[in-house]
Amino acid sequence: MKHESLLRQQARQHPYRLLFVTVSGAHLYGFESPDSDYDLRGVHLLPLEEVVGLRTGPETLERTHQRQGVQIDLVTHDARKFFLMLLKRNGYVLEQVFSPLVVHTTPEHEELKRIAAGCITRHHAHHYLGFAATQWKLFCREQPPRIKPLLYVYRVLLTGIHLMRTGQVVAHLPTLYQQARLPFLEELVAAKRRGSEKASLAEADVEFHRRQKEQLEEQLQQAAERSSLPEQPTAGEQLHRFLLRLRLGG
């Protein structure tokens, strides 16, 4: 992983114990540009005295640093807040737990991955449908249209379809479009990777992409209806007991 030592250094400087830090954003999705920031996401653990006392610690910590010309954005949530987000239909936090681009890990991270599998439900489809709708509006609103929001549309819809069908979290767009046999995405990804974060499409066939989007939305809805995933998360009690052990040091 490029700039791995810089990313690890950023994690080491965190003031709290970390369960994990992984790479999210364009680097995870496989369409980073030369000027893309690194989006690091993770979970920290507040000590007991900063949970039960009058002076409570931060549920969320955000830090941005520029190192050797590379901008690194690190956002971590306390374990309680993160676990509560896992129990909602939040695909974003699932992607952070299961990201294969690992900057910092622990045995607790491995345990969390096992538990988090029980947080996946068929209703995560709504997360991806909503995210795609937001990015599509952004794509259509800007003139000239940018490549990035369009890639997000395809990425989240394909991630959602794959999740509904397999129960596995895959956020890497090149892997997904190869599986889905959508070769036209290869050039879009290549254009983003050789351009900039604000790269635009010289000629955008909006109607073509609208049809593709609508077909994928329909596939995602059908996949959710046919999915064997549960209606509700099954890992609530496990997360509760896991958090107690983390807090109490058991």
LUMSEPA-446076 format. One record per residue (C-alpha): residue number from 1; y, z, x. Coordinates in nm, 4 decimals. Each point is the difference from the previous one (the first is absolute). Example, Ala and Ser with C-alpha at 12.3 -4.5 7.8 and 13.67 -1.06 7.14 Angstrom:
2
+-----+----------+----------+----------+
| num |       yy |       zz |       xx |
+-----+----------+----------+----------+
|   1 |  -0.4500 |   0.7800 |   1.2300 |
|   2 |   0.3440 |  -0.0660 |   0.1370 |
+-----+----------+----------+----------+
// end
This chain:
250
+-----+----------+----------+----------+
| num |       yy |       zz |       xx |
+-----+----------+----------+----------+
|   1 |   0.0000 |   0.0000 |   0.0000 |
|   2 |   0.3355 |  -0.1074 |   0.1441 |
|   3 |   0.2383 |   0.2821 |   0.1019 |
|   4 |  -0.2785 |   0.2518 |  -0.0593 |
|   5 |   0.1285 |   0.2429 |   0.2633 |
|   6 |   0.3461 |   0.0052 |  -0.1589 |
|   7 |  -0.1494 |   0.0646 |  -0.3428 |
|   8 |  -0.2185 |   0.2815 |   0.1284 |
|   9 |   0.2983 |   0.1552 |   0.1744 |
|  10 |   0.1888 |   0.0033 |  -0.3290 |
|  11 |  -0.2896 |   0.1813 |  -0.1690 |
|  12 |  -0.0282 |   0.2546 |   0.2823 |
|  13 |   0.3617 |   0.1045 |  -0.0508 |
|  14 |  -0.0559 |   0.0980 |  -0.3623 |
|  15 |   0.0876 |   0.3684 |  -0.0576 |
|  16 |  -0.3023 |   0.0750 |  -0.2215 |
|  17 |  -0.3730 |  -0.0343 |   0.0267 |
|  18 |  -0.1021 |  -0.3510 |  -0.1054 |
|  19 |  -0.3141 |  -0.0978 |  -0.1879 |
|  20 |   0.0574 |  -0.3656 |   0.0754 |
|  21 |   0.2567 |  -0.2681 |   0.0722 |
|  22 |  -0.0762 |  -0.3660 |  -0.0706 |
|  23 |   0.1892 |  -0.3276 |   0.0031 |
|  24 |   0.1143 |  -0.1349 |  -0.3351 |
|  25 |   0.2339 |  -0.2856 |  -0.0958 |
|  26 |  -0.0014 |  -0.3534 |   0.1375 |
|  27 |  -0.2126 |   0.0847 |   0.3054 |
|  28 |  -0.2757 |   0.1308 |  -0.2268 |
|  29 |   0.0364 |  -0.2933 |  -0.2401 |
|  30 |  -0.0346 |  -0.2554 |   0.2797 |
|  31 |   0.3358 |  -0.1724 |  -0.0343 |
|  32 |   0.2297 |   0.1834 |   0.2398 |
|  33 |   0.2888 |  -0.1923 |   0.1534 |
|  34 |   0.1166 |   0.0393 |   0.3611 |
|  35 |   0.2825 |   0.2247 |  -0.1261 |
|  36 |  -0.2066 |   0.2056 |  -0.2459 |
|  37 |   0.0348 |   0.3776 |   0.0158 |
|  38 |  -0.3078 |   0.2184 |   0.0309 |
|  39 |  -0.0613 |   0.1978 |  -0.3176 |
|  40 |  -0.2007 |   0.3115 |   0.0841 |
|  41 |  -0.1271 |   0.2131 |  -0.2851 |
|  42 |  -0.1968 |   0.3218 |   0.0014 |
|  43 |  -0.0645 |   0.3549 |  -0.1137 |
|  44 |   0.1271 |   0.3209 |   0.1548 |
|  45 |  -0.1089 |   0.3539 |  -0.0794 |
|  46 |   0.2595 |   0.2677 |  -0.0614 |
|  47 |  -0.1043 |   0.3412 |   0.1329 |
|  48 |  -0.0738 |   0.2650 |  -0.2597 |
|  49 |   0.3249 |   0.1895 |   0.0628 |
|  50 |   0.1981 |  -0.3147 |  -0.0894 |
|  51 |  -0.1859 |  -0.0364 |  -0.3292 |
|  52 |  -0.0119 |   0.3508 |  -0.1468 |
|  53 |   0.3198 |   0.1492 |   0.1404 |
|  54 |   0.3621 |  -0.0308 |  -0.1067 |
|  55 |   0.0739 |  -0.2623 |   0.2657 |
|  56 |  -0.2283 |  -0.2920 |  -0.0776 |
|  57 |  -0.0571 |  -0.2908 |   0.2325 |
|  58 |   0.0680 |  -0.3688 |  -0.0670 |
|  59 |  -0.2361 |  -0.1798 |  -0.2339 |
|  60 |   0.1083 |  -0.3289 |   0.1566 |
|  61 |   0.1241 |  -0.0754 |   0.3500 |
|  62 |   0.1594 |  -0.3325 |   0.0931 |
|  63 |   0.0900 |  -0.0931 |   0.3550 |
|  64 |   0.1210 |  -0.3286 |   0.1474 |
|  65 |   0.0101 |  -0.0695 |   0.3716 |
|  66 |   0.0828 |  -0.3009 |   0.2133 |
|  67 |  -0.2192 |  -0.0203 |   0.3079 |
|  68 |  -0.0010 |  -0.2883 |   0.2484 |
|  69 |   0.1537 |  -0.2269 |  -0.2621 |
|  70 |  -0.2563 |   0.0988 |  -0.2627 |
|  71 |   0.1016 |   0.1827 |  -0.3179 |
|  72 |  -0.2586 |   0.2510 |  -0.1186 |
|  73 |   0.0290 |   0.1612 |  -0.3434 |
|  74 |  -0.2236 |   0.3026 |  -0.0495 |
|  75 |  -0.0371 |   0.1554 |  -0.3461 |
|  76 |  -0.2411 |   0.2861 |  -0.0655 |
|  77 |  -0.0687 |   0.2150 |  -0.3052 |
|  78 |  -0.1358 |   0.3502 |  -0.0128 |
|  79 |  -0.3670 |   0.0016 |  -0.0971 |
|  80 |   0.0623 |   0.1442 |  -0.3476 |
|  81 |   0.2504 |  -0.2694 |  -0.0925 |
|  82 |  -0.2192 |  -0.2733 |   0.1452 |
|  83 |  -0.3113 |   0.1225 |  -0.1815 |
|  84 |   0.1879 |   0.0034 |  -0.3297 |
|  85 |   0.1061 |  -0.3605 |   0.0615 |
|  86 |  -0.3616 |  -0.0908 |   0.0711 |
|  87 |  -0.0970 |   0.1299 |  -0.3427 |
|  88 |   0.2425 |  -0.2428 |  -0.1621 |
|  89 |  -0.0509 |  -0.3760 |  -0.0105 |
|  90 |   0.1842 |  -0.0450 |   0.3292 |
|  91 |  -0.1532 |  -0.2777 |   0.2045 |
|  92 |   0.2595 |   0.0423 |   0.2722 |
|  93 |  -0.1315 |   0.3403 |   0.1117 |
|  94 |  -0.3589 |  -0.1217 |  -0.0193 |
|  95 |   0.0933 |  -0.2778 |   0.2420 |
|  96 |   0.1446 |   0.2556 |   0.2387 |
|  97 |  -0.3171 |   0.2101 |   0.0026 |
|  98 |  -0.2268 |  -0.3002 |   0.0534 |
|  99 |   0.2236 |  -0.2011 |   0.2349 |
| 100 |  -0.2077 |  -0.1255 |   0.2941 |
| 101 |   0.3087 |   0.0212 |   0.2251 |
| 102 |  -0.0293 |   0.3642 |   0.1010 |
| 103 |   0.2634 |   0.1653 |   0.2190 |
| 104 |  -0.1191 |   0.3608 |  -0.0362 |
| 105 |  -0.3151 |   0.1320 |  -0.1643 |
| 106 |  -0.1967 |   0.3224 |  -0.0391 |
| 107 |  -0.3343 |   0.1084 |  -0.1472 |
| 108 |   0.2002 |   0.0969 |  -0.3105 |
| 109 |   0.1149 |  -0.3601 |  -0.0324 |
| 110 |  -0.3623 |  -0.1115 |  -0.0115 |
| 111 |  -0.0727 |   0.2586 |  -0.2671 |
| 112 |   0.3045 |  -0.1114 |  -0.1961 |
| 113 |  -0.1221 |  -0.3592 |   0.0029 |
| 114 |  -0.3300 |   0.1091 |  -0.1522 |
| 115 |   0.1783 |   0.2000 |  -0.2691 |
| 116 |   0.2636 |  -0.2668 |  -0.0668 |
| 117 |  -0.2706 |  -0.2456 |  -0.1032 |
| 118 |  -0.0383 |   0.2218 |  -0.3075 |
| 119 |   0.3669 |  -0.0526 |  -0.0867 |
| 120 |  -0.0387 |  -0.3740 |  -0.0611 |
| 121 |  -0.0002 |  -0.1009 |  -0.3660 |
| 122 |   0.0247 |  -0.3224 |  -0.1952 |
| 123 |   0.3573 |   0.0996 |  -0.0882 |
| 124 |   0.1115 |  -0.0707 |   0.3555 |
| 125 |   0.0206 |  -0.3572 |  -0.1303 |
| 126 |   0.3231 |   0.1008 |  -0.1761 |
| 127 |   0.1527 |   0.1041 |   0.3319 |
| 128 |  -0.0652 |  -0.3420 |   0.1506 |
| 129 |   0.1090 |  -0.1923 |  -0.3085 |
| 130 |   0.3268 |   0.1939 |  -0.0102 |
| 131 |   0.0647 |  -0.0438 |   0.3717 |
| 132 |  -0.0623 |  -0.3743 |  -0.0260 |
| 133 |   0.2391 |  -0.0330 |  -0.2948 |
| 134 |   0.2778 |   0.1737 |   0.1941 |
| 135 |  -0.0457 |  -0.2182 |   0.3071 |
| 136 |  -0.0142 |  -0.3170 |  -0.2105 |
| 137 |   0.3362 |   0.0838 |  -0.1565 |
| 138 |   0.1430 |   0.0523 |   0.3484 |
| 139 |  -0.1429 |  -0.3315 |   0.1187 |
| 140 |   0.1495 |  -0.1918 |  -0.2946 |
| 141 |   0.3388 |   0.1722 |   0.0197 |
| 142 |   0.0824 |  -0.0835 |   0.3610 |
| 143 |   0.1344 |  -0.3383 |   0.1059 |
| 144 |  -0.1451 |  -0.1355 |   0.2114 |
| 145 |  -0.3184 |   0.1913 |  -0.0815 |
| 146 |  -0.1490 |   0.2093 |   0.2787 |
| 147 |  -0.3603 |  -0.0196 |   0.1134 |
| 148 |  -0.0527 |   0.3769 |   0.0205 |
| 149 |   0.0111 |   0.0925 |  -0.3723 |
| 150 |  -0.2210 |  -0.2990 |  -0.0836 |
| 151 |  -0.2604 |   0.1161 |   0.2509 |
| 152 |   0.0193 |   0.3471 |  -0.1526 |
| 153 |  -0.0768 |  -0.1492 |  -0.3420 |
| 154 |  -0.3174 |  -0.1619 |   0.1287 |
| 155 |  -0.0962 |   0.2950 |   0.2163 |
| 156 |   0.0129 |   0.2636 |  -0.2722 |
| 157 |  -0.1741 |  -0.2138 |  -0.2621 |
| 158 |  -0.2824 |  -0.0898 |   0.2379 |
| 159 |  -0.0297 |   0.3618 |   0.1158 |
| 160 |  -0.0250 |   0.1112 |  -0.3624 |
| 161 |  -0.2643 |  -0.2587 |  -0.0871 |
| 162 |  -0.2087 |   0.0945 |   0.3031 |
| 163 |   0.0341 |   0.3710 |  -0.0840 |
| 164 |  -0.1093 |  -0.0484 |  -0.3605 |
| 165 |  -0.3022 |  -0.2051 |   0.1023 |
| 166 |  -0.1197 |   0.2000 |   0.2999 |
| 167 |   0.1681 |   0.3419 |  -0.0053 |
| 168 |   0.1212 |  -0.0698 |   0.3555 |
| 169 |   0.3597 |   0.0002 |   0.1191 |
| 170 |   0.0921 |  -0.3137 |   0.1948 |
| 171 |   0.3683 |  -0.0734 |   0.0612 |
| 172 |  -0.0258 |  -0.2727 |   0.2672 |
| 173 |   0.1197 |  -0.3212 |  -0.1636 |
| 174 |  -0.1726 |  -0.2514 |   0.2347 |
| 175 |  -0.3340 |   0.1680 |  -0.0722 |
| 176 |   0.0705 |  -0.0017 |  -0.3723 |
| 177 |   0.1173 |  -0.3608 |  -0.0315 |
| 178 |  -0.2995 |  -0.1235 |   0.1974 |
| 179 |  -0.2330 |   0.1854 |  -0.2360 |
| 180 |   0.1896 |  -0.1321 |  -0.3029 |
| 181 |   0.0109 |  -0.3543 |   0.1439 |
| 182 |   0.3753 |  -0.0420 |  -0.0205 |
| 183 |   0.0624 |  -0.2041 |   0.3166 |
| 184 |   0.3627 |  -0.0800 |  -0.0904 |
| 185 |   0.0860 |   0.3599 |   0.0922 |
| 186 |  -0.0864 |  -0.0634 |   0.3632 |
| 187 |   0.3194 |  -0.1980 |   0.0602 |
| 188 |   0.2130 |   0.2564 |  -0.1857 |
| 189 |  -0.1371 |   0.2783 |   0.2189 |
| 190 |   0.0466 |  -0.2102 |   0.3139 |
| 191 |   0.3615 |  -0.0727 |  -0.0949 |
| 192 |   0.0704 |   0.3694 |  -0.0499 |
| 193 |  -0.1671 |   0.0957 |   0.3278 |
| 194 |   0.1985 |  -0.2497 |   0.2055 |
| 195 |   0.3282 |   0.0605 |  -0.1841 |
| 196 |   0.1894 |   0.3158 |  -0.0865 |
| 197 |  -0.0106 |   0.2695 |  -0.2648 |
| 198 |   0.2611 |  -0.1965 |  -0.1944 |
| 199 |  -0.1616 |  -0.3412 |   0.0450 |
| 200 |   0.0449 |  -0.2243 |  -0.3024 |
| 201 |  -0.1924 |  -0.2916 |  -0.1422 |
| 202 |   0.1667 |  -0.3345 |   0.0642 |
| 203 |  -0.1710 |  -0.1514 |  -0.3028 |
| 204 |  -0.1555 |   0.2416 |  -0.2452 |
| 205 |  -0.2133 |  -0.1394 |  -0.2812 |
| 206 |   0.0745 |   0.2931 |  -0.2288 |
| 207 |  -0.2042 |  -0.1375 |  -0.2887 |
| 208 |  -0.3046 |  -0.0401 |   0.2208 |
| 209 |   0.0234 |   0.3600 |   0.1147 |
| 210 |   0.0668 |   0.1161 |  -0.3560 |
| 211 |  -0.3259 |  -0.1589 |  -0.1136 |
| 212 |  -0.1892 |   0.1525 |   0.2903 |
| 213 |   0.1501 |   0.3410 |  -0.0728 |
| 214 |  -0.0909 |  -0.0171 |  -0.3688 |
| 215 |  -0.3565 |  -0.1030 |   0.0824 |
| 216 |  -0.0374 |   0.2929 |   0.2395 |
| 217 |   0.1529 |   0.2405 |  -0.2526 |
| 218 |  -0.2584 |  -0.1147 |  -0.2536 |
| 219 |  -0.2776 |   0.0409 |   0.2556 |
| 220 |   0.1185 |   0.3519 |   0.0771 |
| 221 |   0.0128 |   0.0973 |  -0.3674 |
| 222 |  -0.3484 |  -0.1390 |  -0.0570 |
| 223 |  -0.1319 |   0.1696 |   0.3124 |
| 224 |   0.1392 |   0.3332 |  -0.1233 |
| 225 |  -0.1646 |  -0.0439 |  -0.3403 |
| 226 |  -0.3369 |  -0.0791 |   0.1591 |
| 227 |   0.0270 |   0.2511 |   0.2840 |
| 228 |  -0.2567 |   0.2745 |   0.0432 |
| 229 |   0.2732 |   0.2287 |   0.1346 |
| 230 |   0.0610 |   0.3154 |  -0.2061 |
| 231 |   0.2818 |   0.0517 |  -0.2474 |
| 232 |   0.1167 |   0.3181 |   0.1737 |
| 233 |  -0.0202 |   0.1279 |   0.3597 |
| 234 |  -0.3041 |   0.2154 |   0.0677 |
| 235 |   0.1275 |   0.1703 |   0.3164 |
| 236 |   0.2559 |   0.2454 |  -0.1388 |
| 237 |  -0.2061 |   0.3106 |   0.0626 |
| 238 |  -0.1006 |  -0.1222 |   0.3462 |
| 239 |   0.3623 |  -0.0555 |   0.0964 |
| 240 |   0.0930 |   0.3438 |  -0.1318 |
| 241 |  -0.2667 |   0.1733 |   0.2092 |
| 242 |   0.0760 |  -0.2181 |   0.3010 |
| 243 |   0.3663 |   0.0993 |  -0.0132 |
| 244 |  -0.0923 |   0.3700 |  -0.0218 |
| 245 |  -0.2148 |  -0.0332 |   0.3103 |
| 246 |   0.2781 |  -0.1800 |   0.1853 |
| 247 |   0.2592 |   0.2610 |  -0.0907 |
| 248 |  -0.2220 |   0.3000 |   0.0690 |
| 249 |  -0.1538 |  -0.1422 |   0.3146 |
| 250 |  -0.3531 |   0.0179 |  -0.1345 |
+-----+----------+----------+----------+
// end
